[in-house]
Structures are given as C-alpha cells and as structure tokens.
C-alpha cells in the first residue's frame, strides 16, 4: 500500500524525518494486515492510519528535543533590564521633583 500523501506533514508535525515516518508507515501497514486480515478496504486503511498515528506519537515522545521558548523569553527579559531600570529611574526622578519641588529664590 502506498504511503499517504500527508505523510510529510505528519512527519514534520511529529518532528521526525520523512524516512523514519515511511518506516513507521510500513510497520503500521504490516500491523493492520495482521489485525484485519484484509488488504485494501476501509477497515484496513483505518487500522493502518490509527497504528501509524500511535507510532508517530510514541516516536515523538521518545525524542529529547529541548524547548527553547523559555530560554528565549528569559534572555529577552535580561536584555530589556537596563532599559527598564533607566525608565524607572527617570520616572522616580520626575516624581521626586514634582513632590519636593525646586526651591525658588527669593527676589
């Protein structure tokens, strides 16, 4: 049985290579053949797709790819810190001048 046309999409979504997804598809087809005993009907194709999705999910869970989102967010906060401090300092200085006021000279 030919691989589904969406196999590259499934592979990319799971984060595996297309070659690995094709190997998982062949394994799913073999499993569906032994489970259903038929080849080419809707039940067979459904069993093959269900097995393929389960195998892809298991493969995705076994990958150890780190999530970089948190690291990038922390780095962005660190890079903004000097600007935030300067902004807070200028706001505090303006507030101080408004509250205390500049003493006027007696004429």
Buried (B, 14 or more C-beta within 10 A) or exposed (E): BEBBEEBBEBBEEBEBEEEBBBBBBBBBBEBBBEBBEEEEEEEBBEBBBBBBBEBBEEBEEEEEEEEEEEEEEEEEEEEEEEEEEEEEEEEEEEEEEEEEEEEEEEE
